[in-house]
Amino acid sequence: MNTKYAETLKVITECLEDCNTCFDACLKEEDVEMMAECIRLDRECADVCAFTAQAITRNSPFTKEILELCATVCERCAEECGKHEADHCKRCAESCRKGAEACRQAVA
């Protein structure tokens, strides 16, 4: 693994965990339909973070492009989660912002 991505790997792993937590908590909300986009983006973001972690750890030749995609998905998830008042959404939004920033810095 390229050690320059070590901090990014840590941040996106935390983002993955927070997205999964938010995903699960959103499914338990009273108005699940209102949370549909949040749930969908939580799932997308967790999956992209997991894929990005795999790309980093196997030294993929596409790591930079994957990091760029991860940043975009993290930003979109942060925007959606930021619209909701639930604590799990607020934590997820913050984690996604950090994930996007870490990915952007890694490819800068």
Residue pairs with C-beta under 8 A, 6 or more apart in sequence:
1 9
1 56
1 57
1 58
1 59
2 56
2 59
2 63
4 106
5 56
5 63
5 106
7 102
8 56
8 67
8 102
8 103
8 105
8 106
9 53
9 56
9 57
11 98
11 99
11 102
12 49
12 52
12 53
12 70
12 74
12 99
12 102
12 103
13 49
13 53
14 95
14 98
14 99
15 45
15 46
15 49
15 74
15 95
15 96
15 98
15 99
16 45
16 46
16 49
16 50
16 53
18 91
18 92
18 95
18 96
19 42
19 43
19 45
19 46
19 49
19 77
19 92
19 95
19 96
20 42
20 46
21 88
21 91
21 92
22 38
22 42
22 81
22 88
22 89
22 91
22 92
23 39
23 42
23 43
23 46
25 86
25 88
26 32
26 35
26 38
26 39
26 42
26 86
26 88
26 89
27 35
27 39
29 35
29 86
32 39
35 84
37 80
38 80
38 81
38 83
38 84
38 89
41 73
41 76
41 77
41 80
41 81
42 77
42 81
42 92
44 73
44 77
45 73
45 74
45 76
45 77
45 96
45 99
48 69
48 70
48 73
48 74
49 70
49 74
49 99
51 66
51 70
52 66
52 67
52 69
52 70
52 103
54 60
55 62
55 63
55 66
55 67
56 63
60 66
64 106
64 107
67 103
67 104
67 106
67 107
68 103
68 107
70 99
70 100
70 103
71 99
71 100
71 101
71 103
71 104
71 107
72 100
74 96
74 97
74 99
74 100
74 103
75 96
75 97
75 100
77 92
77 93
77 96
78 92
78 93
78 94
78 96
78 97
78 100
79 93
81 89
81 90
81 92
81 93
81 96
82 89
82 90
82 93
83 89
84 90
